[in-house]
């Protein structure tokens, strides 16, 4: 007879759902409402509402089309959707619920505009506390409008961000250094002379003289030229060199012929894969050097174009202008000199792009970038010092006389500037946003 073992019934542990159900029942017995039976909607993975389930893709697309139609009808640029307030606007409207009536024309231009102006003014005034703690840099950005008026925008920068101070029509004041000095002096006194560490203008002679007068009256203030403008002038001086101007003129003849004739332009785009040989330049004086970089990249494509059957059997190939154009493209000496000039100027165009960027303050990177650009230039032409010497003289003359003198700050200004730099260093990783009125 076989031995039989006692069989014990093992009860499985309660599942998570059962445990949660018991817990909910216990809470309900203690007086909890029926709402506790459902998971909260705000938590991730929570039970979706009936409304959210019913909102299908078709319903969302209907709303999207309504927004798009409004933007198209009102001629609103599509990049307006990149505004920080775009999604906030829809969130506020949805939170109000059905029946929300949007503000009309008179509300937008009336009390709503007034309220927004008051909010911005209060925000700008809140910067004064930071200005007193760290000091600030005042930037004078001059430009000419369509009516040939010379306007100067004054902005104040501190670790917290950049704020707009005011805009002045300086058509008369910009003619002499004395009048510019009086205008700059008013801005310094408006912000507070004890709060201004640095004043930046462009490199024109009258602005430089006005900056010297400011430094003489306010010992704690330091004037310097615009770094981007200084680098632009370096490239402008390089463009005046004979060897550079000849290459730029040669490249200009090639691009002018292509873009002034339909069939050559069609062929060029075919052989370059739709790429252009002229790119819009971010700055004035760097245009020629950026164009040289662009045309050098398409060297093989242009040569293949003028030697192709499509070109040689076309009616254009028989014209005298076209023959000169072909000779320009096939000139090996031009391409050799173009490559040398691009190698000489490319490091400084790169520095200019860093300084001229609006994404983040670039002054802290300027000196390191200039040092690396010089080192790169000397490394590339270590065996051709005669080639690089004219370019180095231009760089040194502009750098030493304008930007490099920043290390000669007055003592008090240096302390305030160091304090500002320390605060900027602490705030690395946070986003600084420019605010404009």
C-alpha positions as CSV (number, residue, x, y, z in Angstrom):
1,X,0.0,0.0,0.0
2,X,1.4,3.3,-1.1
3,X,2.2,6.1,1.4
4,X,0.0,9.1,0.9
5,X,1.2,12.5,1.8
6,X,-1.0,15.1,3.4
7,X,-2.1,17.6,0.8
8,X,-2.2,21.1,2.0
9,X,-4.2,23.8,0.2
10,X,-2.1,26.8,-0.4
11,X,-3.9,30.1,-0.9
12,X,-2.2,32.5,-3.4
13,X,-1.4,35.9,-2.1
14,X,-3.9,38.6,-3.1
15,X,-3.2,40.3,-6.3
16,X,-2.5,44.0,-6.5
17,X,-5.9,44.7,-7.9
18,X,-7.6,42.8,-5.1
19,X,-5.5,44.6,-2.4
20,X,-6.4,47.9,-3.9
21,X,-10.1,46.9,-4.0
22,X,-10.1,46.0,-0.3
23,X,-8.4,49.2,0.5
24,X,-10.9,51.3,-1.4
25,X,-13.8,49.4,0.3
26,X,-12.3,50.1,3.8
27,X,-12.0,53.7,2.9
28,X,-15.5,53.8,1.7
29,X,-16.8,52.3,5.0
30,X,-15.0,55.1,6.8
31,X,-17.1,57.7,5.1
32,X,-15.1,58.2,1.9
33,X,-17.0,59.4,-1.2
34,X,-17.5,57.3,-4.3
35,X,-14.8,59.4,-6.0
36,X,-12.2,57.4,-4.2
37,X,-13.1,54.3,-6.3
38,X,-11.4,56.1,-9.3
39,X,-7.8,57.0,-9.8
40,X,-7.1,60.7,-9.9
41,X,-7.1,62.2,-13.4
42,X,-4.0,64.3,-12.9
43,X,-1.6,61.5,-12.2
44,X,0.3,59.7,-14.9
45,X,-1.5,56.6,-16.0
46,X,-4.7,57.8,-14.3
47,X,-8.1,56.8,-15.7
48,X,-8.9,59.1,-18.7
49,X,-12.0,61.1,-18.6
50,X,-14.9,60.4,-21.0
51,X,-14.3,63.8,-22.6
52,X,-10.6,63.0,-23.4
53,X,-11.7,59.6,-24.9
54,X,-14.2,61.2,-27.2
55,X,-11.7,63.8,-28.4
56,X,-10.6,61.9,-31.5
57,X,-7.9,62.7,-34.0
58,X,-10.6,64.2,-36.3
59,X,-11.8,66.6,-33.6
60,X,-8.2,67.8,-33.0
61,X,-7.6,68.2,-36.7
62,X,-10.7,70.4,-36.9
63,X,-9.4,72.7,-34.2
64,X,-5.9,72.8,-35.8
65,X,-7.5,73.8,-39.1
66,X,-9.4,76.6,-37.5
67,X,-6.2,78.0,-36.0
68,X,-4.4,77.7,-39.3
69,X,-7.2,79.4,-41.2
70,X,-7.1,82.3,-38.8
71,X,-3.3,82.7,-39.1
72,X,-3.5,82.5,-42.9
73,X,-6.4,85.0,-43.1
74,X,-4.8,87.5,-40.8
75,X,-1.4,87.1,-42.6
76,X,0.3,86.1,-39.3
77,X,3.8,84.5,-39.9
78,X,3.9,80.8,-39.1
79,X,6.9,81.4,-36.8
80,X,4.5,83.1,-34.4
81,X,3.8,79.5,-33.3
82,X,7.3,79.5,-31.8
83,X,6.3,82.2,-29.3
84,X,6.6,81.3,-25.7
85,X,3.0,82.6,-25.2
86,X,1.5,80.5,-28.1
87,X,0.6,77.4,-26.1
88,X,-0.1,79.4,-23.0
89,X,-2.9,81.2,-24.8
90,X,-4.7,78.0,-25.8
91,X,-4.2,76.5,-22.3
92,X,-5.9,79.6,-20.7
93,X,-8.7,79.5,-23.2
94,X,-9.3,75.7,-22.6
95,X,-9.3,76.2,-18.9
96,X,-12.0,78.8,-19.2
97,X,-14.3,76.3,-20.9
98,X,-16.9,76.5,-23.6
99,X,-18.4,79.9,-24.4
100,X,-15.2,81.9,-24.1
101,X,-15.4,85.0,-26.2
102,X,-12.1,86.3,-27.5
103,X,-11.2,89.9,-27.0
104,X,-12.2,92.2,-29.9
105,X,-10.2,94.8,-31.8
106,X,-11.0,97.6,-29.3
107,X,-10.1,95.5,-26.2
108,X,-6.7,94.5,-27.7
109,X,-5.7,98.0,-28.5
110,X,-7.3,99.5,-25.4
111,X,-7.1,98.3,-21.8
112,X,-5.4,95.0,-22.6
113,X,-2.5,96.8,-24.3
114,X,-2.3,99.2,-21.4
115,X,-2.2,96.3,-18.9
116,X,0.6,94.6,-20.8
117,X,2.6,97.8,-21.0
118,X,2.3,98.1,-17.2
119,X,3.4,94.5,-16.6
120,X,6.5,95.0,-18.8
121,X,7.3,98.3,-17.1
122,X,7.1,96.6,-13.7
123,X,9.3,93.8,-15.0
124,X,11.9,96.2,-16.3
125,X,11.9,98.1,-13.0
126,X,12.5,94.9,-11.1
127,X,15.9,94.7,-12.9
128,X,17.1,97.8,-10.9
129,X,17.8,95.6,-7.9
130,X,20.1,93.4,-10.0
131,X,21.8,96.4,-11.6
132,X,22.6,97.8,-8.1
133,X,24.1,94.5,-7.0
134,X,26.3,93.6,-10.1
135,X,26.4,96.7,-12.3
136,X,25.5,96.5,-16.0
137,X,26.7,97.0,-19.5
138,X,24.9,99.6,-21.6
139,X,24.9,98.8,-25.3
140,X,24.2,101.5,-28.0
141,X,23.0,99.9,-31.1
142,X,22.8,102.4,-34.0
143,X,21.0,101.8,-37.3
144,X,19.5,103.8,-40.2
145,X,15.8,103.4,-41.1
146,X,14.2,103.8,-44.5
147,X,13.9,107.6,-44.0
148,X,17.6,107.8,-43.5
149,X,17.2,108.7,-39.9
150,X,20.0,107.6,-37.5
151,X,18.4,105.8,-34.6
152,X,20.2,104.5,-31.5
153,X,18.6,101.8,-29.3
154,X,20.0,101.7,-25.8
155,X,19.9,98.4,-23.9
156,X,21.2,97.3,-20.5
157,X,22.7,93.9,-19.9
158,X,23.2,92.2,-16.5
159,X,23.4,88.6,-15.4
160,X,19.6,88.4,-15.2
161,X,19.1,89.3,-18.9
162,X,18.9,92.2,-21.3
163,X,16.4,95.0,-21.1
164,X,15.5,97.8,-23.6
165,X,16.0,101.3,-22.2
166,X,14.9,103.7,-24.9
167,X,15.4,104.6,-28.6
168,X,16.6,108.0,-29.7
169,X,16.6,109.8,-33.1
170,X,20.3,110.8,-33.2
171,X,20.3,112.2,-36.8
172,X,21.8,115.5,-35.5
173,X,23.6,114.2,-32.4
174,X,25.6,111.5,-34.3
175,X,27.5,114.2,-36.3
176,X,29.9,115.2,-33.5
177,X,31.5,113.5,-30.6
178,X,30.4,116.2,-28.2
179,X,26.7,115.8,-29.0
180,X,27.0,112.0,-28.8
181,X,28.7,112.3,-25.4
182,X,25.8,114.4,-24.0
183,X,23.4,111.8,-25.3
184,X,25.4,108.9,-23.7
185,X,25.8,110.9,-20.5
186,X,22.0,111.2,-20.2
187,X,21.6,107.4,-20.5
188,X,24.3,106.8,-17.8
189,X,22.6,109.2,-15.4
190,X,19.2,107.6,-16.1
191,X,20.4,104.1,-15.2
192,X,22.7,105.5,-12.4
193,X,26.4,106.2,-12.7
194,X,27.1,103.8,-9.8
195,X,25.2,101.0,-11.7
196,X,27.1,101.3,-15.0
197,X,30.3,99.3,-15.4
198,X,30.6,99.1,-19.2
199,X,29.5,101.1,-22.2
200,X,29.6,99.7,-25.7
201,X,29.3,101.5,-29.0
202,X,30.5,101.0,-32.6
203,X,33.9,101.8,-33.8
204,X,33.3,105.0,-35.7
205,X,35.7,107.9,-34.8
206,X,33.0,110.1,-33.3
207,X,31.7,107.2,-31.1
208,X,35.2,106.4,-30.0
209,X,35.8,110.1,-29.0
210,X,32.5,110.2,-27.1
211,X,33.5,107.0,-25.2
212,X,36.7,108.6,-24.2
213,X,34.8,111.6,-22.8
214,X,32.6,109.3,-20.8
215,X,35.5,107.5,-19.3
216,X,37.0,110.9,-18.3
217,X,33.9,112.0,-16.5
218,X,33.0,108.7,-14.9
219,X,36.2,107.0,-13.6
220,X,34.3,103.8,-12.7
221,X,32.9,103.4,-16.2
222,X,34.8,101.6,-19.0
223,X,34.1,102.1,-22.7
224,X,34.8,99.6,-25.4
225,X,33.9,99.1,-29.1
226,X,31.5,96.4,-30.3
227,X,33.3,93.1,-30.7
228,X,31.3,92.1,-33.7
229,X,31.9,95.4,-35.4
230,X,35.6,95.2,-34.7
231,X,35.8,91.8,-36.3
232,X,33.8,93.0,-39.2
233,X,36.3,95.8,-39.7
234,X,39.2,93.3,-39.6
235,X,37.6,91.3,-42.5
236,X,36.8,94.6,-44.3
237,X,40.5,95.6,-44.1
238,X,41.5,92.1,-45.3
239,X,39.2,92.6,-48.3
240,X,41.1,95.7,-49.3
241,X,44.3,93.7,-49.9
242,X,45.1,93.3,-53.6
243,X,45.4,89.5,-53.6
244,X,42.0,89.3,-51.9
245,X,40.2,91.9,-54.0
246,X,41.3,90.2,-57.2
247,X,39.9,86.8,-56.1
248,X,36.7,88.4,-54.9
249,X,36.2,90.2,-58.2
250,X,36.9,86.9,-60.1
251,X,34.3,85.0,-58.0
252,X,31.8,87.9,-58.4
253,X,32.0,87.6,-62.2
254,X,31.2,83.9,-62.1
255,X,28.2,84.3,-59.8
256,X,26.9,87.4,-61.7
257,X,26.9,85.5,-65.0
258,X,25.2,82.5,-63.6
259,X,22.5,84.4,-61.7
260,X,21.8,86.7,-64.7
261,X,21.1,83.9,-67.2
262,X,18.3,81.3,-66.8
263,X,19.8,78.3,-68.4
264,X,23.2,78.5,-66.7
265,X,21.4,79.0,-63.4
266,X,19.3,75.9,-64.1
267,X,22.4,73.8,-65.0
268,X,24.2,75.1,-61.9
269,X,21.4,74.0,-59.6
270,X,21.3,70.6,-61.4
271,X,25.0,69.9,-60.9
272,X,25.1,71.3,-57.3
273,X,22.1,69.2,-56.3
274,X,19.9,72.3,-55.8
275,X,22.4,74.1,-53.7
276,X,23.2,77.8,-54.2
277,X,26.7,79.2,-54.6
278,X,25.7,82.5,-53.0
279,X,24.5,82.2,-49.4
280,X,23.0,85.2,-47.5
281,X,25.7,86.4,-45.1
282,X,24.8,87.2,-41.4
283,X,27.1,90.3,-41.5
284,X,28.1,93.0,-43.9
285,X,31.8,92.7,-44.3
286,X,31.9,88.9,-44.1
287,X,29.7,88.6,-47.2
288,X,32.6,88.2,-49.6
289,X,34.5,85.6,-47.6
290,X,31.3,83.6,-47.0
291,X,30.6,83.7,-50.7
292,X,34.2,82.5,-51.4
293,X,33.7,79.6,-49.0
294,X,30.4,78.7,-50.7
295,X,31.8,78.8,-54.3
296,X,34.9,76.8,-53.3
297,X,32.6,74.0,-52.1
298,X,31.0,73.8,-55.5
299,X,34.3,73.9,-57.4
300,X,33.9,70.4,-58.9
301,X,30.3,70.9,-59.7
302,X,30.9,74.1,-61.6
303,X,33.8,72.6,-63.6
304,X,31.7,69.6,-64.5
305,X,28.9,71.9,-65.6
306,X,30.9,73.9,-68.1
307,X,32.5,70.8,-69.5
308,X,29.3,68.8,-69.9
309,X,27.5,68.1,-73.2
310,X,24.5,70.0,-72.0
311,X,26.6,73.2,-71.8
312,X,28.9,72.7,-74.8
313,X,25.9,72.0,-77.2
314,X,23.8,74.8,-75.8
315,X,23.3,78.2,-77.5
316,X,24.9,79.9,-74.6
317,X,28.2,78.3,-75.1
318,X,28.8,80.1,-78.4
319,X,28.5,83.6,-76.9
320,X,31.6,85.6,-76.1
321,X,30.4,86.3,-72.5
322,X,29.9,82.5,-72.0
323,X,33.4,81.7,-73.2
324,X,34.9,84.2,-70.7
325,X,32.7,82.6,-68.0
326,X,34.1,79.2,-68.9
327,X,37.6,80.5,-68.8
328,X,36.9,82.0,-65.3
329,X,35.6,78.7,-64.0
330,X,38.4,76.6,-65.4
331,X,41.1,79.0,-64.2
332,X,43.2,76.7,-61.8
333,X,45.1,79.7,-60.4
334,X,41.9,81.3,-59.2
335,X,40.8,78.2,-57.4
336,X,44.2,77.8,-55.7
337,X,44.2,81.4,-54.5
338,X,40.6,81.1,-53.4
339,X,41.4,78.1,-51.3
340,X,44.3,80.0,-49.7
341,X,42.1,83.0,-48.8
342,X,39.4,80.8,-47.4
343,X,42.0,79.1,-45.2
344,X,43.2,82.5,-44.0
345,X,39.8,84.0,-43.2
346,X,37.7,81.0,-42.2
347,X,38.9,81.0,-38.5
348,X,37.9,84.6,-38.1
349,X,34.6,84.2,-39.8
350,X,33.9,81.5,-37.3
351,X,34.8,83.8,-34.4
352,X,32.5,86.5,-35.9
353,X,29.6,84.0,-36.0
354,X,30.1,83.2,-32.3
355,X,30.2,86.9,-31.3
356,X,27.3,87.9,-33.6
357,X,25.1,85.2,-32.3
358,X,21.9,86.1,-30.3
359,X,21.7,82.7,-28.5
360,X,23.9,83.5,-25.5
361,X,26.4,86.2,-24.3
362,X,29.6,85.6,-26.3
363,X,32.1,88.0,-24.6
364,X,33.4,85.3,-22.4
365,X,34.4,83.2,-25.4
366,X,35.9,86.0,-27.5
367,X,39.4,86.0,-26.2
368,X,39.8,82.3,-26.3
369,X,38.3,82.1,-29.7
370,X,40.6,84.8,-31.1
371,X,43.6,83.1,-29.5
372,X,42.6,79.8,-31.2
373,X,42.0,81.5,-34.5
374,X,45.5,83.0,-34.4
375,X,47.0,79.7,-33.5
376,X,45.1,78.0,-36.3
377,X,46.2,80.6,-38.8
378,X,49.9,80.2,-37.8
379,X,49.6,76.4,-37.9
380,X,48.1,76.4,-41.4
381,X,50.8,78.7,-42.8
382,X,53.8,77.8,-40.7
383,X,55.9,77.5,-43.8
384,X,54.4,80.6,-45.6
385,X,54.9,83.5,-43.2
386,X,55.0,86.0,-46.0
387,X,51.5,85.0,-47.0
388,X,50.1,85.3,-43.5
389,X,52.0,88.5,-42.4
390,X,49.6,91.1,-44.0
391,X,46.6,89.4,-42.4
392,X,48.3,89.2,-38.9
393,X,49.2,93.0,-39.1
394,X,45.5,93.8,-39.7
395,X,44.4,91.6,-36.9
396,X,46.9,92.9,-34.4
397,X,46.3,96.6,-35.3
398,X,42.5,96.2,-34.7
399,X,42.8,93.9,-31.7
400,X,45.5,95.8,-29.8
401,X,44.1,99.2,-30.3
402,X,40.4,98.4,-29.6
403,X,39.4,95.1,-27.9
404,X,42.6,94.0,-26.2
405,X,42.7,97.1,-24.0
406,X,39.9,95.6,-21.9
407,X,42.5,94.4,-19.5
408,X,43.3,98.0,-18.6
409,X,40.1,98.5,-16.7
410,X,40.0,101.0,-13.8
411,X,40.2,99.3,-10.4
412,X,36.6,99.9,-9.2
413,X,35.3,99.0,-12.6
414,X,37.3,95.8,-12.5
415,X,35.8,94.8,-9.1
416,X,32.3,95.4,-10.4
417,X,33.0,93.5,-13.6
418,X,34.5,90.5,-11.7
419,X,31.4,90.4,-9.5
420,X,29.3,90.3,-12.7
421,X,31.4,87.5,-14.2
422,X,31.1,85.5,-11.0
423,X,27.3,85.8,-11.0
424,X,27.2,84.9,-14.7
425,X,29.3,81.8,-13.9
426,X,26.9,80.8,-11.2
427,X,24.0,81.1,-13.5
428,X,25.4,78.9,-16.3
429,X,22.8,76.4,-17.3
430,X,19.9,78.7,-16.8
431,X,18.2,80.3,-19.7
432,X,18.5,84.0,-20.1
433,X,15.8,85.6,-22.2
434,X,15.9,89.0,-23.9
435,X,12.9,91.2,-23.3
436,X,12.0,94.0,-25.6
437,X,9.4,96.8,-25.3
